[in-house]
Amino acid sequence: MQQIQIALPDELASSLKEKWGNLECKLIEIIVVEAYREGSISSGKLREILGFSTPLEADKFLKAKGVDLDYDEEDFISDRQAHQQLEQEGKLKKL
């Protein structure tokens, strides 16, 4: 893992640490969210970096950050096919 050092004025660092807690973790979150937003990383990579175990956890995190999920027609078709397969296998409950 690459180490990056930044210098923050003491007053700013203290204020942010009081508000955010662990500054290193918060800065990683900010960078990862921005990288996802601009398309530099996938939601799977975001999940891996931030330690989420399910896609739903990552989706919830992104939603809380005000980030629109990258969900296109191809994703919809894939989800629909998975749903149909689960339905055929009797693994879905009917409402």
N, C-alpha and C positions, 0 to 999 in steps of 0.2 A: 504494500500500500504506500502510495506516495504521500509524503508529509508536506504540508504547505503552512507557512507561518504568516500571520498577519499581525500588524500592530494596531491596537485600538487605544484611544485615550482612556485612562483609568476610569474616569467618570462614566463614559459610555459603556465600557465593559462591565462596570459594577451595576449600572442601571439595567442593561440587557440581561445580565446573569440573574438579577433579582426577578425580572419578568419572565425569562425563558428557562431558567435553570442552566443545564449543561449547554454552554455555547457551542461546543464542537458538534454535538448532536443536532442542535438547531440549525447550524450552518450547513451541515450535510443535508438535512431535510430541504432547506431552501434551494440549495444547488441542484438536488435531485428533482425537485418539483419543476424548477425552471428548465432543466435538461429534458424532462418529459414533455413539458408544455411546448418547447420548440422542436420536438421530434428527434432529439439527439439520443434518447434512450426509450426503450419500450416499457410498457407497464410491468412486464415480467422482470426486466432488469431493475426497475424501481422497487418491486417487491423483494427481489434478492438483496439489494443494497440496504433497504430499510428493515429487513427481517420479517416481513409479513408472510404468514403461512398460506393464505388463500388470496385469490384474485379479489374476492369481495372486501377483504380488509384493505387492500390497496385502493379499490374503487371508493370506499368510504373515506379513506384518508384524502384522496384527491378531491372528492366532493367537498369535504370540510375546508380544503384550501381554495375552493372556488375554481377548480380546474375541470374543464369539460373532458369527458372520457373520449378517447380515440376509438370510436365504434362506427365502423362503416358497413356498407352493404355486404361485403365479404364476411365480416364477423356475424352479421344477422343470419346469413345463409348457413354458416357453420353451426350457429346455435340452434337454428331451426332443424337442421339435419340431426344434431345430437338429441334434440327433444323428440323427434320422430322415432329415432332408434330406441331411446329409453321407453317410449310409449309402446312400441312393438314388443319389447322385451318384458313388458308388464312391470316396469320399475317406477312408474309414475302413478300416483293416486288420482283418481278422477274427482273433481269437485262437485 
